[in-house]
Amino acid sequence: MWIVYVLVWGAVAIFGLSAVYALVWAVRTRQMQDLPAGAASIFDDEEPVGVATDAFTNRSPATLHQAGGDR
């Protein structure tokens, strides 16, 4: 039974150390600099920031539910 505890705690330790290493790497390589600009970089002139233009239909979710279109 002790081997299970060793394996579980070993896995937790490896996962934790990997997470800390990933955070240190991100800070050292300046991945954490200017986060708002990185978040806005996925938008362009056709889809400005804050305007949702991706929709599958022009109908509201309530209308879709009544029509049976949410299956």
C-alpha positions in Angstrom: 0.0 0.0 0.0 2.9 2.4 0.6 3.9 2.2 -3.0 0.5 3.8 -4.0 1.2 6.7 -1.6 4.7 7.1 -3.1 3.4 7.0 -6.6 0.6 9.5 -5.9 2.8 11.9 -4.0 5.5 11.5 -6.6 3.1 12.4 -9.4 1.8 15.4 -7.4 5.4 16.6 -6.8 6.3 16.2 -10.5 3.2 18.0 -11.6 3.8 20.8 -9.1 7.4 21.2 -10.1 6.5 21.3 -13.7 3.9 24.0 -13.1 6.5 26.1 -11.2 9.1 25.6 -13.9 6.5 26.6 -16.6 5.7 29.8 -14.7 9.4 30.6 -14.2 10.1 30.0 -17.9 7.1 32.3 -18.9 8.4 35.1 -16.7 12.0 34.8 -17.9 11.0 34.7 -21.6 8.7 37.7 -21.1 5.6 35.8 -22.0 3.7 37.6 -19.2 4.5 41.1 -20.5 1.6 43.2 -21.9 -1.2 40.6 -21.5 -4.0 42.9 -22.8 -2.2 43.5 -26.1 -1.7 39.7 -26.5 -5.4 39.1 -25.8 -6.4 41.8 -28.4 -4.0 40.5 -31.1 -6.6 37.9 -32.2 -9.0 40.6 -33.4 -8.7 42.5 -36.6 -10.7 45.3 -38.4 -13.5 42.9 -39.4 -14.0 41.8 -35.8 -13.3 44.7 -33.5 -12.6 44.2 -29.8 -15.8 43.7 -27.8 -18.1 43.1 -30.7 -19.3 39.5 -31.2 -19.5 38.7 -34.9 -19.3 34.9 -34.8 -22.8 33.4 -34.7 -24.2 30.3 -36.3 -27.6 31.9 -36.7 -29.4 35.2 -36.3 -32.1 33.6 -34.1 -32.0 33.9 -30.3 -31.5 30.8 -28.1 -35.1 31.0 -26.9 -36.4 30.9 -30.5 -34.1 28.0 -31.3 -35.3 26.1 -28.3 -39.0 26.6 -29.3 -38.3 25.5 -32.8 -36.4 22.5 -31.7 -33.2 23.7 -33.3 -30.9 23.0 -30.3 -30.6 19.3 -30.8 
